[in-house]
């Protein structure tokens, strides 16, 4: 019964989300929803690793690779994003394997792994900035507008179309999250996060399992970067790459709830709304304030609410669920004939 109710709730929720842009057509609010969905997918991608103790600060680099490779191939070679996006994802995945394999092979873990990924994010940012003749550097980069088929160029002026695309990608991220959560890889990765030596002694291929989840996370993050580029039609190193983007992913996933599938989505709502509130309320005077607020809130949540808002809320509801189930069993026993 609980499984059916959960499926029914998901079905009703998805139906409402699909119908939303056809009922409420305000362009600004649809724009905010598209950003929330795209960033939710990026945050969910990061949480694939983060929930198993693999704290990466290099995902800003993966997102930047996905965005810039797609845009550069379109502008310089005329390759459709349908071709450029997979190439950008492969490039990000290859970089993840190049960096991840020696780290996992030689047991570089904990804060040492964090520092390696931090350097990766910084290097990608510097490369994008230094090659300004091709990428536009710190001034940003704009994909060329297509005069022909919008589907081929993946450029749509209609907010509803982009909302439905972002909704589909977000749903794909949730499905992948649950697939990992219910697979045997989850138990292997949890064992590795607890004790690598014990997991290896039990027959777990530690290096292979870590590489698999890292590759999956990098590919999905690169896809998020490419979609963000195609939607915004303008990117800069600071908006899709670098340390600030990586820290934003960490903040959103932890604040929303790292061990809950919808936790990163809840975190995306907080980050996007916070950024918009600062932009509208303070304008250029609040540039960079969001990162300051992220840092302060991140420390507070790690100390006082380590499971995040959504995770903590679900934990508080668990005792109530147990009481309600016990009550249901009592009612069933009383209703039985001859009880």
C-alpha positions in Angstrom: 0.0 0.0 0.0 2.8 2.4 0.9 4.5 1.7 -2.5 1.3 2.3 -4.4 0.7 5.6 -2.5 4.2 6.7 -3.3 3.8 5.9 -7.0 0.5 7.7 -7.0 2.0 10.7 -5.4 4.9 10.8 -7.9 2.4 10.4 -10.8 0.2 13.2 -9.5 3.3 15.4 -8.9 4.7 14.8 -12.4 1.4 15.4 -14.0 1.1 18.7 -12.2 4.6 19.7 -13.2 4.0 18.9 -16.9 0.7 20.8 -16.9 2.2 23.8 -15.1 3.6 25.8 -18.0 0.4 25.5 -20.0 -1.6 26.9 -17.1 0.8 29.5 -15.8 2.8 31.2 -18.6 4.6 34.0 -16.8 8.0 34.2 -18.7 10.1 35.2 -15.6 8.8 32.5 -13.4 9.2 29.9 -16.1 12.8 31.1 -16.5 13.4 30.6 -12.8 11.8 27.1 -12.9 14.1 26.1 -15.8 17.2 27.3 -13.9 16.1 25.4 -10.8 15.5 22.2 -12.8 18.9 22.4 -14.7 20.8 23.2 -11.5 18.9 20.5 -9.6 20.2 18.0 -12.2 23.8 19.3 -11.7 23.5 19.1 -7.9 22.0 15.6 -8.1 25.0 14.6 -10.3 27.4 15.8 -7.6 25.4 14.0 -4.9 26.1 10.7 -6.7 29.6 10.9 -5.3 29.1 13.0 -2.3 26.7 10.7 -0.5 29.4 8.0 -0.5 32.1 10.2 1.0 33.8 11.2 -2.3 33.7 14.9 -1.8 34.7 16.5 -5.1 35.4 20.2 -5.7 36.2 19.6 -9.3 32.7 19.3 -10.7 32.7 22.9 -11.8 35.4 21.8 -14.2 33.2 19.0 -15.6 30.3 21.4 -16.0 32.6 24.0 -17.8 33.9 21.3 -20.2 30.4 20.3 -21.2 29.3 23.9 -21.8 32.4 25.2 -23.6 33.0 22.1 -25.8 29.4 22.1 -27.0 29.5 25.9 -27.8 33.0 25.8 -29.5 32.1 22.9 -31.7 28.9 24.7 -32.8 30.6 28.1 -33.5 33.8 26.9 -35.1 32.8 23.6 -36.8 29.1 24.0 -37.2 28.5 20.7 -35.3 25.0 20.5 -33.8 24.7 20.3 -30.0 23.3 16.9 -30.5 26.8 15.9 -31.5 28.7 18.4 -29.4 27.0 17.5 -26.1 28.0 13.8 -26.2 31.6 14.9 -27.2 31.7 17.3 -24.2 30.4 14.5 -21.9 33.1 12.1 -23.2 35.8 14.8 -22.7 34.6 15.4 -19.1 34.4 11.6 -18.5 38.0 11.2 -19.8 39.3 13.9 -17.5 37.5 12.3 -14.6 39.2 9.0 -15.3 42.6 10.5 -15.8 42.4 12.3 -12.5 40.4 9.7 -10.6 42.4 6.6 -11.5 45.7 7.5 -9.8 43.8 9.0 -6.8 41.8 5.8 -6.3 44.7 3.5 -7.2 47.1 5.0 -4.7 44.5 5.6 -2.0 44.4 9.3 -2.1 41.4 9.9 0.1 39.9 12.5 2.5 41.1 16.0 2.3 43.9 15.0 -0.1 41.3 14.0 -2.6 39.4 17.2 -2.0 42.6 19.2 -2.8 43.2 17.3 -6.0 39.7 18.0 -7.3 40.0 21.6 -6.1 43.2 21.9 -8.3 41.3 20.3 -11.2 38.5 22.9 -11.0 41.0 25.7 -10.9 43.0 24.4 -13.8 39.9 24.1 -16.0 39.0 27.6 -15.1 42.5 29.0 -15.9 42.6 27.1 -19.3 39.2 28.6 -20.3 40.3 32.1 -19.2 43.8 31.8 -20.9 42.5 30.7 -24.3 40.4 33.8 -24.7 41.0 34.0 -28.4 38.7 30.9 -28.7 36.6 31.0 -25.5 36.3 34.7 -24.9 38.1 34.4 -21.6 36.6 36.3 -18.7 34.3 38.3 -21.0 32.2 35.3 -21.7 31.2 33.3 -24.8 28.0 33.3 -26.9 26.9 30.4 -29.2 25.9 31.6 -32.6 22.2 32.1 -33.2 20.8 29.6 -35.7 18.8 30.9 -38.7 17.3 27.5 -39.6 16.1 24.5 -37.8 15.8 25.2 -34.1 15.7 21.6 -33.2 19.0 20.9 -34.9 20.7 23.8 -33.1 18.9 23.1 -29.8 17.9 26.8 -29.6 14.3 27.6 -28.6 12.9 31.0 -27.8 9.8 29.4 -26.1 10.2 29.0 -22.4 7.7 26.1 -22.3 9.9 24.0 -24.6 12.9 24.6 -22.4 10.9 23.9 -19.3 9.8 20.5 -20.6 13.4 19.7 -21.7 14.7 20.7 -18.3 11.9 18.7 -16.5 12.8 15.6 -18.5 16.5 15.9 -17.7 15.7 16.5 -14.0 13.5 13.4 -14.0 16.3 11.4 -15.6 18.6 12.5 -12.8 16.2 11.4 -10.2 15.8 8.0 -11.9 19.5 7.5 -12.0 19.8 8.4 -8.4 17.3 5.8 -7.4 18.9 3.2 -9.7 22.2 3.7 -7.9 20.5 3.7 -4.6 18.8 0.3 -5.3 21.8 -1.3 -7.0 24.5 -3.5 -5.5 27.0 -0.7 -6.2 25.4 1.2 -3.4 26.4 -1.4 -0.8 29.9 -1.7 -2.2 30.4 2.1 -2.1 29.0 2.4 1.4 31.4 -0.3 2.5 34.3 1.5 0.9 33.3 4.8 2.6 33.3 3.0 5.9 36.6 1.1 5.5 38.4 0.5 2.2 40.6 -2.3 3.5 37.6 -4.2 4.9 35.7 -3.7 1.7 38.7 -4.9 -0.4 39.0 -8.0 1.9 35.3 -8.8 1.3 36.0 -8.9 -2.5 35.0 -5.3 -3.5 37.1 -3.8 -6.3 37.6 -0.5 -4.6 39.2 1.3 -7.6 36.7 0.1 -10.1 33.7 1.0 -8.0 35.0 4.5 -7.3 35.8 5.1 -10.9 32.3 4.0 -12.0 30.5 6.4 -9.8 32.9 9.2 -10.6 32.5 8.7 -14.3 28.7 8.7 -14.0 28.7 11.8 -11.9 31.1 13.6 -14.3 29.1 12.7 -17.4 25.8 14.0 -15.9 27.5 17.2 -14.7 28.8 17.9 -18.2 25.3 17.4 -19.6 24.0 19.9 -17.1 26.7 22.4 -18.3 25.8 21.9 -21.9 22.1 22.4 -21.3 22.7 25.5 -19.3 24.8 26.9 -22.1 22.1 26.2 -24.7 19.4 27.7 -22.6 21.2 30.9 -21.5 23.0 31.4 -24.8 25.9 33.0 -22.9 28.4 31.6 -20.5 31.4 32.8 -18.6 34.1 30.8 -16.7 32.6 32.0 -13.4 29.0 30.9 -14.1 29.7 27.3 -15.4 33.2 26.5 -14.1 35.7 27.0 -11.3 35.7 26.7 -7.6 32.7 28.8 -6.9 30.4 26.6 -9.0 31.8 23.5 -7.2 31.2 25.0 -3.8 27.7 25.9 -4.9 27.0 22.2 -5.7 28.3 21.1 -2.3 26.2 23.7 -0.5 23.0 22.8 -2.3 23.3 19.1 -1.9 24.2 19.3 1.8 21.5 21.9 2.7 18.8 20.1 0.8 19.7 16.6 2.0 22.5 14.6 0.6 20.9 11.2 1.2 17.5 12.0 -0.2 16.7 12.0 -3.9 14.9 15.3 -3.8 17.4 16.9 -1.5 19.5 18.5 -4.3 16.3 19.8 -5.8 15.4 21.5 -2.6 18.9 22.9 -2.4 18.6 24.3 -6.0 15.4 26.1 -5.0 17.3 27.7 -2.1 20.4 28.7 -4.1 18.4 30.1 -7.1 16.0 32.0 -5.0 18.8 33.4 -2.9 20.7 34.6 -5.9 17.6 36.2 -7.5 16.7 37.9 -4.2 20.2 39.4 -3.9 20.2 40.4 -7.5 16.8 42.1 -7.4 17.2 43.6 -4.0 20.8 44.9 -4.2 21.8 44.7 -7.8 25.5 45.1 -8.5 26.2 45.9 -4.9 25.6 42.3 -3.9 28.0 40.7 -6.4 29.7 37.7 -4.7 27.4 37.9 -1.6 25.7 34.6 -2.5 29.0 32.8 -2.1 29.5 34.4 1.3 26.0 33.4 2.3 26.6 29.8 1.0 29.8 29.5 3.1 28.2 30.6 6.3 25.0 28.5 5.8 27.1 25.5 4.9 29.0 25.6 8.1 25.8 26.0 10.1 24.1 23.2 8.4 27.1 20.8 8.8 27.1 21.5 12.5 23.4 21.7 13.4 21.6 19.9 10.5 24.0 17.5 8.9 21.2 15.6 7.1 19.9 18.7 5.4 16.5 20.2 5.6 14.6 17.6 3.6 16.6 14.7 5.2 15.9 16.0 8.7 12.2 16.5 8.0 11.9 12.9 6.8 13.6 11.6 9.9 11.2 13.4 12.1 8.3 11.9 10.2 9.5 8.4 10.6 8.3 7.9 14.2 4.9 9.2 13.1 4.9 6.6 10.3 5.7 3.8 12.7 2.9 4.9 15.1 0.4 5.1 12.2 1.4 1.6 11.0 1.0 0.2 14.5 -2.4 1.9 14.7 -3.4 0.4 11.4 -2.5 -3.1 12.6 -4.5 -2.7 15.8 -7.5 -1.5 13.7 -7.2 -4.6 11.4 -7.0 -7.0 14.4 -10.1 -5.4 16.0 -12.0 -5.5 12.7 -11.4 -9.3 12.3 -14.3 -11.5 13.1 -13.9 -13.1 16.6 -11.1 -10.8 17.6 
